């Protein structure tokens, strides 16, 4: 630490409070949840007589690698609730950009004794660009440990440049179906938004944790 540091003038209390508020706002953005639940619905006409035992984790995507990563993460999260979770990529052959045959899917569900399916799909991706105008902010002039330096301390106004802020929102729908009936009954549905997903794995992990926890809290798992 500089031997002059303890002589530096203190900022006014009001300014210190303002700086602290801005700091906490920035930290809130950095640490805030990047995935949020925007809607959920539980089928009031469905009576869960007993808990599901074997649950299929299914992702609807034409990207093989991302789909497999998602199904593995979803199955791992489902397994923490006590069910036997089966990732779709372990029992379903789905080459990239190939539609899954419905009869094949039904056969695999029946032969693997699956009594529920959790399936997720991408609904939409939104990109918003916001114009942020520049503005002044106060920056302290370098302080010198002399009388004249002290007397001439000023706070020049520095202007920040204009810039464009781009935000990306990815919306995912997740449904829970019971396979006891021939067609599969909808038990629960939820919609999530993920904001500025820069890391696919972190986004997937946050998403599956959120929806599985929500299904548990609503008593459908």
N, CA and C atoms as a LAMMPS dump frame, in Angstrom:
ITEM: TIMESTEP
0
ITEM: NUMBER OF ATOMS
663
ITEM: BOX BOUNDS ff ff ff
-5.0000000000000000e+02 5.0000000000000000e+02
-5.0000000000000000e+02 5.0000000000000000e+02
-5.0000000000000000e+02 5.0000000000000000e+02
ITEM: ATOMS id mol type element x y z
1 1 1 N 0.848 -1.186 0
2 1 2 C 0 0 0
3 1 3 C 0.882 1.234 0
4 2 1 N 0.496 2.289 -0.768
5 2 2 C 1.289 3.506 -0.839
6 2 3 C 1.3 4.231 0.494
7 3 1 N 2.431 4.889 0.814
8 3 2 C 2.516 5.622 2.074
9 3 3 C 1.641 6.87 2.05
10 4 1 N 1.118 7.214 0.85
11 4 2 C 0.252 8.377 0.764
12 4 3 C -1.237 7.995 0.793
13 5 1 N -1.538 6.672 0.774
14 5 2 C -2.92 6.244 0.601
15 5 3 C -3.831 6.74 1.705
16 6 1 N -3.31 6.809 2.941
17 6 2 C -4.184 7.206 4.034
18 6 3 C -4.452 8.702 4.038
19 7 1 N -3.78 9.448 3.136
20 7 2 C -4.017 10.89 3.043
21 7 3 C -5.039 11.221 1.947
22 8 1 N -5.459 10.239 1.175
23 8 2 C -6.37 10.521 0.073
24 8 3 C -7.699 11.03 0.597
25 9 1 N -8.299 12.025 -0.068
26 9 2 C -9.574 12.57 0.385
27 9 3 C -10.672 11.546 0.22
28 10 1 N -11.617 11.512 1.156
29 10 2 C -12.749 10.59 1.088
30 10 3 C -13.821 11.17 0.185
31 11 1 N -14.54 10.277 -0.533
32 11 2 C -15.661 10.722 -1.336
33 11 3 C -16.811 11.088 -0.409
34 12 1 N -17.683 12.016 -0.812
35 12 2 C -18.869 12.319 -0.009
36 12 3 C -19.711 11.074 0.188
37 13 1 N -20.445 11.038 1.314
38 13 2 C -21.245 9.862 1.666
39 13 3 C -22.238 9.517 0.583
40 14 1 N -22.909 10.523 0.029
41 14 2 C -23.922 10.284 -1.001
42 14 3 C -23.317 9.597 -2.206
43 15 1 N -22.08 10.05 -2.582
44 15 2 C -21.434 9.465 -3.75
45 15 3 C -21.011 8.036 -3.479
46 16 1 N -20.535 7.766 -2.253
47 16 2 C -20.123 6.41 -1.902
48 16 3 C -21.3 5.452 -1.948
49 17 1 N -22.46 5.929 -1.497
50 17 2 C -23.67 5.092 -1.53
51 17 3 C -24.052 4.788 -2.966
52 18 1 N -23.94 5.813 -3.84
53 18 2 C -24.282 5.617 -5.252
54 18 3 C -23.358 4.603 -5.904
55 19 1 N -22.049 4.724 -5.638
56 19 2 C -21.072 3.776 -6.189
57 19 3 C -21.353 2.371 -5.699
58 20 1 N -21.678 2.217 -4.405
59 20 2 C -21.978 0.9 -3.84
60 20 3 C -23.207 0.302 -4.487
61 21 1 N -24.221 1.135 -4.719
62 21 2 C -25.455 0.646 -5.35
63 21 3 C -25.184 0.149 -6.753
64 22 1 N -24.344 0.899 -7.5
65 22 2 C -24.003 0.468 -8.854
66 22 3 C -23.226 -0.834 -8.842
67 23 1 N -22.327 -0.988 -7.851
68 23 2 C -21.527 -2.203 -7.747
69 23 3 C -22.409 -3.411 -7.489
70 24 1 N -23.363 -3.275 -6.558
71 24 2 C -24.259 -4.394 -6.265
72 24 3 C -25.154 -4.715 -7.45
73 25 1 N -25.527 -3.699 -8.226
74 25 2 C -26.341 -3.936 -9.414
75 25 3 C -25.577 -4.764 -10.427
76 26 1 N -24.292 -4.419 -10.627
77 26 2 C -23.444 -5.177 -11.565
78 26 3 C -23.261 -6.607 -11.086
79 27 1 N -22.99 -6.785 -9.784
80 27 2 C -22.806 -8.129 -9.244
81 27 3 C -24.086 -8.931 -9.363
82 28 1 N -25.219 -8.27 -9.214
83 28 2 C -26.497 -8.966 -9.341
84 28 3 C -26.693 -9.514 -10.733
85 29 1 N -26.257 -8.733 -11.735
86 29 2 C -26.35 -9.205 -13.123
87 29 3 C -25.411 -10.384 -13.34
88 30 1 N -24.198 -10.289 -12.792
89 30 2 C -23.19 -11.337 -13.013
90 30 3 C -23.556 -12.625 -12.298
91 31 1 N -24.13 -12.505 -11.09
92 31 2 C -24.4 -13.7 -10.299
93 31 3 C -25.846 -14.18 -10.416
94 32 1 N -26.717 -13.369 -11.023
95 32 2 C -28.12 -13.74 -11.1
96 32 3 C -28.324 -14.998 -11.916
97 33 1 N -29.465 -15.644 -11.722
98 33 2 C -29.765 -16.869 -12.446
99 33 3 C -29.947 -16.558 -13.926
100 34 1 N -29.303 -17.349 -14.781
101 34 2 C -29.398 -17.117 -16.218
102 34 3 C -30.604 -17.821 -16.817
103 35 1 N -31.225 -18.751 -16.077
104 35 2 C -32.415 -19.456 -16.54
105 35 3 C -33.539 -19.265 -15.534
106 36 1 N -34.707 -18.881 -16.044
107 36 2 C -35.85 -18.631 -15.165
108 36 3 C -37.086 -19.358 -15.684
109 37 1 N -37.924 -19.809 -14.756
110 37 2 C -39.186 -20.437 -15.117
111 37 3 C -40.215 -19.336 -15.345
112 38 1 N -40.809 -19.307 -16.529
113 38 2 C -41.78 -18.253 -16.832
114 38 3 C -43.218 -18.756 -16.783
115 39 1 N -43.403 -20.082 -16.829
116 39 2 C -44.754 -20.642 -16.767
117 39 3 C -44.689 -22.112 -16.406
118 40 1 N -45.629 -22.576 -15.58
119 40 2 C -45.764 -24.011 -15.324
120 40 3 C -47.236 -24.327 -15.12
121 41 1 N -47.615 -25.558 -15.453
122 41 2 C -49.012 -25.985 -15.332
123 41 3 C -49.047 -27.453 -14.969
124 42 1 N -49.861 -27.783 -13.99
125 42 2 C -50.038 -29.16 -13.547
126 42 3 C -51.447 -29.599 -13.903
127 43 1 N -51.554 -30.742 -14.552
128 43 2 C -52.853 -31.247 -14.996
129 43 3 C -53.731 -31.571 -13.789
130 44 1 N -54.801 -30.791 -13.564
131 44 2 C -55.654 -31.047 -12.401
132 44 3 C -56.474 -32.331 -12.531
133 45 1 N -56.61 -32.82 -13.764
134 45 2 C -57.4 -34.026 -13.984
135 45 3 C -56.598 -35.31 -13.887
136 46 1 N -55.289 -35.175 -13.648
137 46 2 C -54.453 -36.368 -13.564
138 46 3 C -54.165 -36.692 -12.103
139 47 1 N -54.47 -37.906 -11.717
140 47 2 C -54.229 -38.353 -10.344
141 47 3 C -53.017 -39.281 -10.329
142 48 1 N -51.97 -38.863 -9.64
143 48 2 C -50.752 -39.667 -9.556
144 48 3 C -50.928 -40.696 -8.444
145 49 1 N -51.292 -41.933 -8.841
146 49 2 C -51.569 -42.98 -7.859
147 49 3 C -50.299 -43.471 -7.184
148 50 1 N -49.219 -43.562 -7.931
149 50 2 C -47.93 -43.956 -7.367
150 50 3 C -46.816 -43.254 -8.12
151 51 1 N -45.676 -43.132 -7.482
152 51 2 C -44.576 -42.406 -8.094
153 51 3 C -44.024 -43.178 -9.292
154 52 1 N -43.526 -42.393 -10.247
155 52 2 C -42.927 -43.011 -11.424
156 52 3 C -41.638 -43.734 -11.03
157 53 1 N -41.375 -44.849 -11.741
158 53 2 C -40.199 -45.67 -11.445
159 53 3 C -39.13 -45.514 -12.506
160 54 1 N -39.526 -45.643 -13.768
161 54 2 C -38.564 -45.562 -14.881
162 54 3 C -38.983 -44.414 -15.802
163 55 1 N -38.086 -43.419 -15.899
164 55 2 C -38.411 -42.192 -16.637
165 55 3 C -37.422 -41.996 -17.782
166 56 1 N -37.957 -41.731 -18.965
167 56 2 C -37.136 -41.479 -20.14
168 56 3 C -36.842 -39.976 -20.242
169 57 1 N -35.563 -39.613 -20.353
170 57 2 C -35.151 -38.222 -20.548
171 57 3 C -34.944 -38.002 -22.04
172 58 1 N -35.766 -37.144 -22.633
173 58 2 C -35.787 -37.007 -24.085
174 58 3 C -35.611 -35.546 -24.499
175 59 1 N -34.737 -35.316 -25.46
176 59 2 C -34.558 -33.989 -26.031
177 59 3 C -34.901 -34.017 -27.501
178 60 1 N -35.695 -33.048 -27.95
179 60 2 C -36.065 -32.978 -29.363
180 60 3 C -35.169 -31.95 -30.049
181 61 1 N -34.159 -32.425 -30.713
182 61 2 C -33.216 -31.555 -31.421
183 61 3 C -32.577 -32.345 -32.552
184 62 1 N -32.225 -31.638 -33.635
185 62 2 C -31.567 -32.323 -34.749
186 62 3 C -30.052 -32.315 -34.598
187 63 1 N -29.557 -31.749 -33.499
188 63 2 C -28.123 -31.724 -33.227
189 63 3 C -27.776 -32.878 -32.283
190 64 1 N -27.161 -33.905 -32.813
191 64 2 C -26.905 -35.131 -32.062
192 64 3 C -26.113 -34.891 -30.778
193 65 1 N -25.036 -34.135 -30.861
194 65 2 C -24.168 -33.938 -29.697
195 65 3 C -24.862 -33.15 -28.592
196 66 1 N -25.52 -32.061 -28.963
197 66 2 C -26.224 -31.249 -27.965
198 66 3 C -27.37 -32.041 -27.355
199 67 1 N -28.084 -32.792 -28.192
200 67 2 C -29.202 -33.603 -27.706
201 67 3 C -28.725 -34.64 -26.702
202 68 1 N -27.622 -35.307 -27.006
203 68 2 C -27.083 -36.323 -26.101
204 68 3 C -26.637 -35.705 -24.776
205 69 1 N -25.963 -34.56 -24.846
206 69 2 C -25.522 -33.872 -23.626
207 69 3 C -26.72 -33.478 -22.772
208 70 1 N -27.759 -32.978 -23.419
209 70 2 C -28.957 -32.573 -22.685
210 70 3 C -29.627 -33.774 -22.019
211 71 1 N -29.784 -34.852 -22.761
212 71 2 C -30.45 -36.033 -22.2
213 71 3 C -29.655 -36.645 -21.054
214 72 1 N -28.343 -36.646 -21.161
215 72 2 C -27.504 -37.156 -20.067
216 72 3 C -27.659 -36.293 -18.818
217 73 1 N -27.648 -34.972 -19.006
218 73 2 C -27.783 -34.062 -17.867
219 73 3 C -29.161 -34.164 -17.236
220 74 1 N -30.2 -34.259 -18.069
221 74 2 C -31.568 -34.379 -17.56
222 74 3 C -31.75 -35.691 -16.807
223 75 1 N -31.215 -36.773 -17.343
224 75 2 C -31.325 -38.075 -16.678
225 75 3 C -30.604 -38.061 -15.334
226 76 1 N -29.435 -37.446 -15.285
227 76 2 C -28.677 -37.368 -14.034
228 76 3 C -29.45 -36.59 -12.977
229 77 1 N -30.108 -35.512 -13.4
230 77 2 C -30.887 -34.701 -12.456
231 77 3 C -32.134 -35.454 -12.003
232 78 1 N -32.779 -36.163 -12.921
233 78 2 C -33.961 -36.96 -12.569
234 78 3 C -33.6 -38.076 -11.596
235 79 1 N -32.431 -38.665 -11.785
236 79 2 C -31.992 -39.765 -10.925
237 79 3 C -31.862 -39.321 -9.476
238 80 1 N -31.588 -38.055 -9.25
239 80 2 C -31.455 -37.543 -7.891
240 80 3 C -32.787 -37.523 -7.141
241 81 1 N -33.886 -37.679 -7.874
242 81 2 C -35.202 -37.721 -7.227
243 81 3 C -35.569 -39.141 -6.808
244 82 1 N -34.745 -40.123 -7.185
245 82 2 C -35.004 -41.507 -6.788
246 82 3 C -35.533 -42.399 -7.88
247 83 1 N -35.787 -41.846 -9.068
248 83 2 C -36.284 -42.664 -10.171
249 83 3 C -35.12 -43.276 -10.937
250 84 1 N -35.425 -44.286 -11.748
251 84 2 C -34.437 -44.809 -12.686
252 84 3 C -34.59 -44.014 -13.968
253 85 1 N -33.604 -43.201 -14.292
254 85 2 C -33.692 -42.31 -15.441
255 85 3 C -32.881 -42.865 -16.6
256 86 1 N -33.507 -42.889 -17.77
257 86 2 C -32.863 -43.436 -18.965
258 86 3 C -32.681 -42.325 -19.998
259 87 1 N -31.44 -41.96 -20.328
260 87 2 C -31.235 -40.966 -21.397
261 87 3 C -31.705 -41.53 -22.732
262 88 1 N -32.388 -40.708 -23.501
263 88 2 C -32.905 -41.175 -24.781
264 88 3 C -31.839 -41.713 -25.703
265 89 1 N -30.623 -41.144 -25.629
266 89 2 C -29.565 -41.567 -26.552
267 89 3 C -29.049 -42.972 -26.276
268 90 1 N -29.438 -43.58 -25.142
269 90 2 C -28.977 -44.933 -24.826
270 90 3 C -29.892 -46.021 -25.38
271 91 1 N -31.137 -45.648 -25.742
272 91 2 C -32.063 -46.666 -26.251
273 91 3 C -32.678 -46.3 -27.599
274 92 1 N -32.457 -45.069 -28.045
275 92 2 C -33.055 -44.629 -29.3
276 92 3 C -31.974 -44.287 -30.315
277 93 1 N -32.031 -44.93 -31.485
278 93 2 C -31.096 -44.635 -32.564
279 93 3 C -31.651 -43.476 -33.38
280 94 1 N -30.956 -42.322 -33.319
281 94 2 C -31.453 -41.133 -34.023
282 94 3 C -30.296 -40.411 -34.712
283 95 1 N -29.998 -40.779 -35.944
284 95 2 C -28.956 -40.051 -36.682
285 95 3 C -29.331 -38.577 -36.809
286 96 1 N -28.32 -37.731 -36.947
287 96 2 C -28.563 -36.29 -37.028
288 96 3 C -29.491 -35.964 -38.187
289 97 1 N -30.435 -35.035 -37.911
290 97 2 C -31.415 -34.552 -38.899
291 97 3 C -32.357 -35.647 -39.383
292 98 1 N -32.502 -36.706 -38.574
293 98 2 C -33.422 -37.788 -38.93
294 98 3 C -34.58 -37.813 -37.948
295 99 1 N -35.802 -37.841 -38.478
296 99 2 C -36.986 -37.861 -37.624
297 99 3 C -37.152 -39.235 -36.988
298 100 1 N -37.518 -39.239 -35.702
299 100 2 C -37.696 -40.49 -34.974
300 100 3 C -39.042 -41.116 -35.324
301 101 1 N -39.027 -42.386 -35.709
302 101 2 C -40.259 -43.09 -36.061
303 101 3 C -41.102 -43.321 -34.816
304 102 1 N -42.385 -42.97 -34.891
305 102 2 C -43.264 -43.043 -33.725
306 102 3 C -43.464 -44.481 -33.248
307 103 1 N -43.642 -45.411 -34.158
308 103 2 C -43.842 -46.808 -33.76
309 103 3 C -42.593 -47.373 -33.081
310 104 1 N -41.418 -46.977 -33.588
311 104 2 C -40.154 -47.394 -32.97
312 104 3 C -40.048 -46.842 -31.552
313 105 1 N -40.447 -45.574 -31.375
314 105 2 C -40.413 -44.942 -30.059
315 105 3 C -41.343 -45.674 -29.094
316 106 1 N -42.554 -45.979 -29.533
317 106 2 C -43.517 -46.69 -28.677
318 106 3 C -42.974 -48.055 -28.266
319 107 1 N -42.341 -48.743 -29.207
320 107 2 C -41.797 -50.071 -28.922
321 107 3 C -40.69 -49.991 -27.872
322 108 1 N -39.807 -49.022 -28.009
323 108 2 C -38.711 -48.866 -27.058
324 108 3 C -39.225 -48.502 -25.663
325 109 1 N -40.232 -47.669 -25.6
326 109 2 C -40.811 -47.291 -24.305
327 109 3 C -41.446 -48.503 -23.641
328 110 1 N -42.135 -49.301 -24.426
329 110 2 C -42.796 -50.497 -23.879
330 110 3 C -41.773 -51.541 -23.453
331 111 1 N -40.789 -51.831 -24.29
332 111 2 C -39.812 -52.876 -23.978
333 111 3 C -38.895 -52.498 -22.814
334 112 1 N -38.672 -51.194 -22.617
335 112 2 C -37.832 -50.738 -21.51
336 112 3 C -38.643 -50.406 -20.255
337 113 1 N -39.949 -50.745 -20.315
338 113 2 C -40.843 -50.571 -19.155
339 113 3 C -40.787 -49.151 -18.592
340 114 1 N -40.835 -48.195 -19.483
341 114 2 C -40.81 -46.79 -19.091
342 114 3 C -42.223 -46.321 -18.771
343 115 1 N -42.416 -45.744 -17.584
344 115 2 C -43.756 -45.305 -17.205
345 115 3 C -43.944 -43.79 -17.262
346 116 1 N -42.9 -43.062 -17.606
347 116 2 C -43.023 -41.61 -17.767
348 116 3 C -41.938 -41.094 -18.697
349 117 1 N -42.232 -39.989 -19.365
350 117 2 C -41.27 -39.351 -20.267
351 117 3 C -41.193 -37.867 -19.927
352 118 1 N -39.971 -37.372 -19.759
353 118 2 C -39.751 -35.927 -19.656
354 118 3 C -39.101 -35.501 -20.953
355 119 1 N -39.753 -34.63 -21.693
356 119 2 C -39.283 -34.251 -23.017
357 119 3 C -39.191 -32.733 -23.115
358 120 1 N -38.085 -32.247 -23.702
359 120 2 C -37.875 -30.806 -23.849
360 120 3 C -37.629 -30.467 -25.315
361 121 1 N -38.066 -29.281 -25.692
362 121 2 C -37.83 -28.808 -27.06
363 121 3 C -37.62 -27.298 -27.059
364 122 1 N -36.88 -26.844 -28.051
365 122 2 C -36.643 -25.419 -28.238
366 122 3 C -37.879 -24.787 -28.875
367 123 1 N -38.395 -23.736 -28.235
368 123 2 C -39.547 -23.032 -28.793
369 123 3 C -39.102 -21.904 -29.71
370 124 1 N -38.212 -21.045 -29.19
371 124 2 C -37.734 -19.927 -30.016
372 124 3 C -36.48 -19.312 -29.415
373 125 1 N -35.787 -18.572 -30.267
374 125 2 C -34.609 -17.805 -29.851
375 125 3 C -34.848 -16.358 -30.239
376 126 1 N -34.694 -15.462 -29.272
377 126 2 C -34.889 -14.043 -29.525
378 126 3 C -33.584 -13.289 -29.307
379 127 1 N -33.312 -12.338 -30.19
380 127 2 C -32.15 -11.464 -30.038
381 127 3 C -32.634 -10.017 -30.027
382 128 1 N -32.295 -9.305 -28.97
383 128 2 C -32.678 -7.906 -28.835
384 128 3 C -31.425 -7.039 -28.741
385 129 1 N -31.396 -5.982 -29.532
386 129 2 C -30.278 -5.033 -29.506
387 129 3 C -30.789 -3.711 -28.944
388 130 1 N -30.157 -3.238 -27.873
389 130 2 C -30.563 -1.999 -27.217
390 130 3 C -29.471 -0.953 -27.37
391 131 1 N -29.866 0.251 -27.752
392 131 2 C -28.919 1.358 -27.872
393 131 3 C -28.729 2 -26.501
394 132 1 N -27.492 2.058 -26.03
395 132 2 C -27.176 2.66 -24.739
396 132 3 C -26.443 3.97 -24.993
397 133 1 N -27.095 5.113 -24.731
398 133 2 C -26.43 6.398 -24.987
399 133 3 C -25.302 6.653 -24.002
400 134 1 N -24.285 7.358 -24.452
401 134 2 C -23.178 7.702 -23.569
402 134 3 C -23.601 8.729 -22.543
403 135 1 N -22.828 8.861 -21.482
404 135 2 C -23.16 9.811 -20.43
405 135 3 C -21.956 10.123 -19.582
406 136 1 N -22.044 11.202 -18.819
407 136 2 C -20.899 11.593 -17.989
408 136 3 C -20.807 10.782 -16.715
409 137 1 N -19.597 10.55 -16.253
410 137 2 C -19.4 9.988 -14.931
411 137 3 C -18.189 10.671 -14.303
412 138 1 N -18.166 10.692 -12.984
413 138 2 C -17.143 11.445 -12.272
414 138 3 C -15.932 10.579 -12
415 139 1 N -14.758 11.098 -12.319
416 139 2 C -13.517 10.381 -12.06
417 139 3 C -12.567 11.305 -11.296
418 140 1 N -11.986 10.874 -10.165
419 140 2 C -11.124 11.76 -9.378
420 140 3 C -9.801 12.053 -10.08
421 141 1 N -9.382 13.317 -10.026
422 141 2 C -8.098 13.715 -10.589
423 141 3 C -6.984 13.126 -9.728
424 142 1 N -5.872 12.701 -10.328
425 142 2 C -4.78 12.148 -9.515
426 142 3 C -4.395 13.1 -8.38
427 143 1 N -4.294 12.557 -7.193
428 143 2 C -4.02 13.356 -6
429 143 3 C -2.529 13.371 -5.706
430 144 1 N -1.99 14.552 -5.376
431 144 2 C -0.581 14.693 -5.046
432 144 3 C -0.451 15.144 -3.597
433 145 1 N 0.518 14.596 -2.91
434 145 2 C 0.667 14.873 -1.485
435 145 3 C 1.456 16.172 -1.241
436 146 1 N 0.954 17.241 -1.813
437 146 2 C 1.523 18.566 -1.564
438 146 3 C 0.371 19.515 -1.332
439 147 1 N 0.663 20.667 -0.755
440 147 2 C -0.393 21.635 -0.467
441 147 3 C -1.09 22.093 -1.731
442 148 1 N -0.269 22.46 -2.762
443 148 2 C -0.855 22.971 -3.987
444 148 3 C -1.585 21.863 -4.755
445 149 1 N -1 20.638 -4.677
446 149 2 C -1.704 19.525 -5.316
447 149 3 C -3.047 19.275 -4.659
448 150 1 N -3.048 19.319 -3.349
449 150 2 C -4.287 19.123 -2.594
450 150 3 C -5.298 20.213 -2.931
451 151 1 N -4.837 21.437 -3.005
452 151 2 C -5.737 22.567 -3.224
453 151 3 C -6.357 22.531 -4.609
454 152 1 N -5.625 21.91 -5.568
455 152 2 C -6.086 21.913 -6.96
456 152 3 C -6.777 20.611 -7.363
457 153 1 N -7.184 19.778 -6.364
458 153 2 C -7.877 18.532 -6.701
459 153 3 C -9.191 18.856 -7.42
460 154 1 N -9.43 18.206 -8.553
461 154 2 C -10.662 18.417 -9.315
462 154 3 C -11.243 17.066 -9.707
463 155 1 N -12.49 17.086 -10.12
464 155 2 C -13.178 15.877 -10.589
465 155 3 C -13.685 16.134 -11.998
466 156 1 N -12.814 15.931 -12.986
467 156 2 C -13.233 16.21 -14.368
468 156 3 C -14.349 15.262 -14.818
469 157 1 N -15.175 15.763 -15.699
470 157 2 C -16.262 14.962 -16.251
471 157 3 C -15.748 14.213 -17.474
472 158 1 N -15.891 12.896 -17.462
473 158 2 C -15.444 12.044 -18.563
474 158 3 C -16.669 11.405 -19.189
475 159 1 N -16.744 11.444 -20.489
476 159 2 C -17.919 10.9 -21.171
477 159 3 C -17.666 9.472 -21.654
478 160 1 N -18.615 8.581 -21.339
479 160 2 C -18.538 7.21 -21.859
480 160 3 C -19.159 7.187 -23.244
481 161 1 N -18.609 6.4 -24.168
482 161 2 C -19.134 6.385 -25.534
483 161 3 C -20.452 5.624 -25.636
484 162 1 N -21.215 5.954 -26.681
485 162 2 C -22.435 5.187 -26.963
486 162 3 C -22.049 3.759 -27.349
487 163 1 N -22.961 2.801 -27.093
488 163 2 C -22.702 1.434 -27.525
489 163 3 C -24.016 0.668 -27.669
490 164 1 N -23.939 -0.475 -28.312
491 164 2 C -25.098 -1.334 -28.518
492 164 3 C -24.983 -2.558 -27.612
493 165 1 N -26.047 -2.878 -26.919
494 165 2 C -26.07 -4.034 -26.03
495 165 3 C -26.972 -5.107 -26.633
496 166 1 N -26.386 -6.277 -26.903
497 166 2 C -27.161 -7.368 -27.496
498 166 3 C -27.496 -8.407 -26.442
499 167 1 N -28.76 -8.777 -26.361
500 167 2 C -29.227 -9.791 -25.42
501 167 3 C -29.889 -10.931 -26.188
502 168 1 N -29.608 -12.151 -25.758
503 168 2 C -30.164 -13.34 -26.417
504 168 3 C -31.01 -14.113 -25.409
505 169 1 N -32.206 -14.493 -25.819
506 169 2 C -33.102 -15.261 -24.949
507 169 3 C -33.513 -16.55 -25.652
508 170 1 N -33.301 -17.678 -24.975
509 170 2 C -33.652 -18.991 -25.518
510 170 3 C -34.803 -19.551 -24.695
511 171 1 N -35.915 -19.859 -25.351
512 171 2 C -37.108 -20.376 -24.653
513 171 3 C -37.257 -21.883 -24.896
514 172 1 N -37.389 -22.632 -23.793
515 172 2 C -37.492 -24.094 -23.849
516 172 3 C -38.802 -24.539 -23.189
517 173 1 N -39.47 -25.482 -23.835
518 173 2 C -40.678 -26.095 -23.253
519 173 3 C -40.334 -27.504 -22.776
520 174 1 N -40.75 -27.825 -21.549
521 174 2 C -40.509 -29.16 -20.987
522 174 3 C -41.827 -29.753 -20.526
523 175 1 N -42.116 -30.987 -20.963
524 175 2 C -43.356 -31.668 -20.6
525 175 3 C -43.06 -32.993 -19.903
526 176 1 N -43.926 -33.349 -18.976
527 176 2 C -43.877 -34.655 -18.314
528 176 3 C -45.128 -35.428 -18.7
529 177 1 N -44.929 -36.616 -19.276
530 177 2 C -46.045 -37.464 -19.701
531 177 3 C -46.009 -38.798 -18.954
532 178 1 N -47.185 -39.286 -18.616
533 178 2 C -47.314 -40.648 -18.101
534 178 3 C -47.607 -41.57 -19.276
535 179 1 N -46.904 -42.7 -19.353
536 179 2 C -47.103 -43.615 -20.483
537 179 3 C -48.046 -44.763 -20.142
538 180 1 N -48.737 -44.648 -19.008
539 180 2 C -49.664 -45.71 -18.602
540 180 3 C -50.796 -45.843 -19.608
541 181 1 N -51.33 -44.695 -20.064
542 181 2 C -52.396 -44.726 -21.07
543 181 3 C -51.779 -44.96 -22.447
544 182 1 N -52.557 -45.423 -23.416
545 182 2 C -52.014 -45.739 -24.75
546 182 3 C -51.335 -44.551 -25.432
547 183 1 N -51.878 -43.352 -25.271
548 183 2 C -51.337 -42.179 -25.955
549 183 3 C -50.385 -41.357 -25.088
550 184 1 N -50.382 -41.597 -23.783
551 184 2 C -49.53 -40.837 -22.877
552 184 3 C -50.216 -39.57 -22.408
553 185 1 N -50.492 -39.458 -21.118
554 185 2 C -51.209 -38.307 -20.563
555 185 3 C -50.231 -37.225 -20.1
556 186 1 N -50.556 -35.975 -20.432
557 186 2 C -49.749 -34.85 -19.975
558 186 3 C -49.987 -34.646 -18.48
559 187 1 N -48.896 -34.672 -17.71
560 187 2 C -48.981 -34.49 -16.265
561 187 3 C -48.567 -33.066 -15.874
562 188 1 N -47.532 -32.558 -16.519
563 188 2 C -46.992 -31.242 -16.153
564 188 3 C -46.304 -30.626 -17.355
565 189 1 N -46.353 -29.303 -17.446
566 189 2 C -45.623 -28.593 -18.486
567 189 3 C -45.023 -27.319 -17.907
568 190 1 N -43.852 -26.94 -18.411
569 190 2 C -43.196 -25.719 -17.955
570 190 3 C -42.415 -25.078 -19.087
571 191 1 N -42.304 -23.761 -19.024
572 191 2 C -41.56 -23.006 -20.029
573 191 3 C -40.479 -22.195 -19.313
574 192 1 N -39.26 -22.279 -19.824
575 192 2 C -38.137 -21.564 -19.224
576 192 3 C -37.488 -20.646 -20.244
577 193 1 N -36.897 -19.572 -19.732
578 193 2 C -36.104 -18.665 -20.556
579 193 3 C -34.673 -18.672 -20.049
580 194 1 N -33.722 -18.847 -20.962
581 194 2 C -32.299 -18.752 -20.632
582 194 3 C -31.745 -17.515 -21.314
583 195 1 N -31.038 -16.681 -20.546
584 195 2 C -30.569 -15.4 -21.055
585 195 3 C -29.068 -15.419 -21.332
586 196 1 N -28.706 -14.96 -22.524
587 196 2 C -27.306 -14.861 -22.946
588 196 3 C -26.512 -16.133 -22.648
589 197 1 N -26.987 -17.282 -23.147
590 197 2 C -26.294 -18.554 -22.857
591 197 3 C -24.97 -18.663 -23.605
592 198 1 N -23.877 -18.306 -22.949
593 198 2 C -22.564 -18.349 -23.595
594 198 3 C -21.918 -19.719 -23.475
595 199 1 N -22.319 -20.492 -22.46
596 199 2 C -21.763 -21.818 -22.233
597 199 3 C -22.891 -22.837 -22.285
598 200 1 N -22.868 -23.719 -23.274
599 200 2 C -23.965 -24.665 -23.487
600 200 3 C -24.145 -25.582 -22.282
601 201 1 N -23.043 -26.11 -21.744
602 201 2 C -23.139 -27.071 -20.648
603 201 3 C -23.696 -26.424 -19.381
604 202 1 N -23.259 -25.208 -19.076
605 202 2 C -23.782 -24.515 -17.905
606 202 3 C -25.262 -24.21 -18.062
607 203 1 N -25.664 -23.831 -19.273
608 203 2 C -27.069 -23.529 -19.537
609 203 3 C -27.924 -24.776 -19.391
610 204 1 N -27.459 -25.892 -19.936
611 204 2 C -28.2 -27.153 -19.827
612 204 3 C -28.333 -27.57 -18.373
613 205 1 N -27.238 -27.514 -17.622
614 205 2 C -27.279 -27.927 -16.215
615 205 3 C -28.219 -27.054 -15.398
616 206 1 N -28.202 -25.76 -15.671
617 206 2 C -29.102 -24.857 -14.96
618 206 3 C -30.556 -25.122 -15.31
619 207 1 N -30.811 -25.414 -16.58
620 207 2 C -32.169 -25.675 -17.044
621 207 3 C -32.746 -26.941 -16.435
622 208 1 N -32.01 -28.054 -16.519
623 208 2 C -32.544 -29.329 -16.03
624 208 3 C -32.736 -29.303 -14.511
625 209 1 N -31.846 -28.63 -13.81
626 209 2 C -31.986 -28.525 -12.354
627 209 3 C -33.241 -27.749 -11.998
628 210 1 N -33.49 -26.669 -12.723
629 210 2 C -34.653 -25.831 -12.459
630 210 3 C -35.956 -26.583 -12.7
631 211 1 N -36.085 -27.248 -13.853
632 211 2 C -37.359 -27.896 -14.176
633 211 3 C -37.604 -29.128 -13.312
634 212 1 N -36.569 -29.893 -13.005
635 212 2 C -36.753 -31.082 -12.161
636 212 3 C -37.129 -30.662 -10.736
637 213 1 N -36.486 -29.636 -10.218
638 213 2 C -36.838 -29.132 -8.887
639 213 3 C -38.276 -28.632 -8.849
640 214 1 N -38.705 -27.986 -9.942
641 214 2 C -40.073 -27.483 -9.999
642 214 3 C -41.082 -28.629 -10.058
643 215 1 N -40.793 -29.658 -10.822
644 215 2 C -41.681 -30.816 -10.881
645 215 3 C -41.769 -31.504 -9.519
646 216 1 N -40.656 -31.571 -8.825
647 216 2 C -40.669 -32.14 -7.481
648 216 3 C -41.508 -31.318 -6.518
649 217 1 N -41.34 -29.998 -6.581
650 217 2 C -42.079 -29.131 -5.663
651 217 3 C -43.571 -29.161 -5.929
652 218 1 N -43.962 -29.473 -7.167
653 218 2 C -45.391 -29.549 -7.499
654 218 3 C -45.938 -30.968 -7.341
655 219 1 N -45.098 -31.901 -6.866
656 219 2 C -45.556 -33.233 -6.513
657 219 3 C -45.844 -34.157 -7.672
658 220 1 N -45.186 -33.932 -8.818
659 220 2 C -45.435 -34.813 -9.968
660 220 3 C -44.303 -35.8 -10.174
661 221 1 N -43.227 -35.685 -9.387
662 221 2 C -42.118 -36.624 -9.436
663 221 3 C -41.875 -37.211 -8.055
